[in-house]
Amino acid sequence: MQYGFRTRAEDTELDKVLSSLKGKERTNFIREALYFYIRNKSVIEQISKDIAEIKEMIKNQSINTNLNSSSVLQKADNNGKKKTNEEILRGLVNDFLNM
């Protein structure tokens, strides 16, 4: 079977990646990307759900302690700089993915 598709105007990142590849290289990239998505779809969906739950927990903790969301869970890094919730969440997600 042979399949084809056209990119949309808003697919600039996709166009940039695909235009840098030629012929079979582009075909193999698309095939491998689709296989990756098919094999890992449930993992990707679970990570998305976990992130949503973590965000909800942070939001609820903020409400329960009467603090605004930018001041919840701030801790100092090695340089003494305060980390934001988003930085902490990114760190947690990276730690989770590297398990």
LOKOLKOL-904483 format. One record per residue (C-alpha): residue in three letters; x, y, z. Coordinates in pm, whole numbers, plus 50000, padded with zeros to 5 digits. Example, Ala and Ser with C-alpha at 12.3 -4.5 7.8 and 13.67 -1.06 7.14 Angstrom:
ALA512304955050780SER513674989450714
END
This chain:
MET500005000050000GLN501075035349942TYR499915064750152GLY500445101950119PHE499475133650296ARG499815171250266THR500925193850547ARG498785222950660ALA499825259450680GLU500305256451057ASP502595225951022THR505755247050995GLU507775225551237LEU506755194051053ASP507625210050719LYS511035220350851VAL511875184850965LEU510505167150657SER512045191350408SER515495184250555LEU515105147250461LYS515265132850110GLY513495103649941LYS513765070850131GLU515165089050433ARG511925108950462THR509825077750401ASN511685058350670PHE511385087350916ILE507615089450869ARG507225051550896GLU509335049751216ALA507495079551367LEU504145062551304TYR505385029551450PHE506715047951755TYR503355064551811ILE501435032051764ARG503705013052008ASN503765040852268LYS500305056352240SER499075042352571VAL502255053552752ILE501925088552606GLU498255090252709GLN499095077953062ILE501845104153099SER499365131052990LYS496845118853248ASP499525117753520ILE500605153353441ALA496975165153455GLU496565148053795ILE499765163753927LYS498635198153810GLU495265192653979MET496985182054301ILE499135213454294LYS496065234654225ASN494145218354511GLN497085222454748SER497225259154654ILE493515263354729ASN493755244055056THR496645264955187ASN495275298255062LEU498425305154863ASN498565315754502SER499815290654247SER503115308254188SER504175304854551VAL503215268354609LEU505995242554624GLN508845266654567LYS512255254254669ALA515785266354616ASP518055250754358ASN521815247554395ASN522295284554317GLY519765295554580LYS517325306154305LYS513665298254374LYS512055272954137THR508545278654003ASN505835252054007GLU506335246653635GLU510075240653681ILE509395216253964LEU506735198253757ARG509125195653461GLY511755180853692LEU509285155553831VAL508165145453483ASN511785142053366ASP512575120853672PHE509505099453599LEU510485094653234ASN514065085553328MET513005057653569
END
